[in-house]
């Protein structure tokens, strides 16, 4: 094949400016190309075009990844858009979904003014906790339990959702920018020209850059030229990047909005009365709040009481209609099927719990 190529250069094109090809031994296709893929100083669309100044590979994205044995690489979904869009690519509104635990670390982004506002809210609801403890211990989600009342918990849940959304977009955009710039820095440092448009990759290698590659055929040349893409773990690089810069203003706004809206609720006369009345009622019976969050966060009003009869749970509280779902379980696992479940008014909770206990004691006496 080497002799055939040199014969074509000599007889059809004349050596002249192609004299440099004598230094490259040889121009054989290798495993990924055949003779029909190769042309010389041609304006036609051929896969490999050799001329007096350079060698140009021209192929689709899929062909490129197949010929460089990287078609199934985990990094492909990252590399493809970066090759197409170039430097500073931001992912086009790509989003990374954080779970609610990520909010635990949000305190370090709070301003001093926000810290003061949170502390004032904690003081008003009767909490003895210090906001600095939640921040230093990375337990910001636990503030929710201190807020006590559903309207405040709802605002806190909105704050958390907004924070995670802002973070999800910003971190991902920064990952794309960082990775795209790093990849293109590597490509540009080789002196090889990369161009990608409409699913077509064009790689042009100037003749003076060929000396740095130790190749025996055109397949090996393509593989070596592509190493900045195929030999770097861009998938790992992408996810190791963690940069929240650019989100500061939006996050500050969300913290301030929570504080402002919470203070409005706390200052509005009578707005929390129905919640305070219910809290006093269930405490008098012996119920205590139960933490009940899903994996993705969010609160739900739930209260528990354990006695000789089993485990009682209050769920699905309707403060306006003054109704609850009261359920009795064998144990504390609320995902099991309850032994009994009732939809009852607030003022019947004590009767149901006590009457069931009294009936149970009566049955026990009968069997003694």
ABEGO torsion letter per residue (X at the ends): XAAAAAAAAAAAAEAEAAAAAAABOBBBAEAABBAAABBBGBABBBABBBBAABBBBBBBAAAAAAAAGAAABAAAAAAAAAAAAEBGBAGGGBBBBBBAAAAAAAAAABBAAAAAAAAAAAAAAGBABBAAAAAAAGAAAAAAAAAGBAAAAAAAAAAAAAAAAAAAAAAAAAAAAAAAAAAAAAAAAAGBBBBBBGGBBBBBBBAAAAAABBBABAAAAAAAAAAAAAABBAAAAAAABBBABGAAAAAAAAAAAAAAAAAAAAABBGAAAAAAAAAAAAAAAGBBBBBBBBAAEEBBBBBBBBBAAEBBBBBGBBAAAGBBBBBBBABABAABBBABBBBBBAAAAAAAAAAAAAAAAAAAAAAX
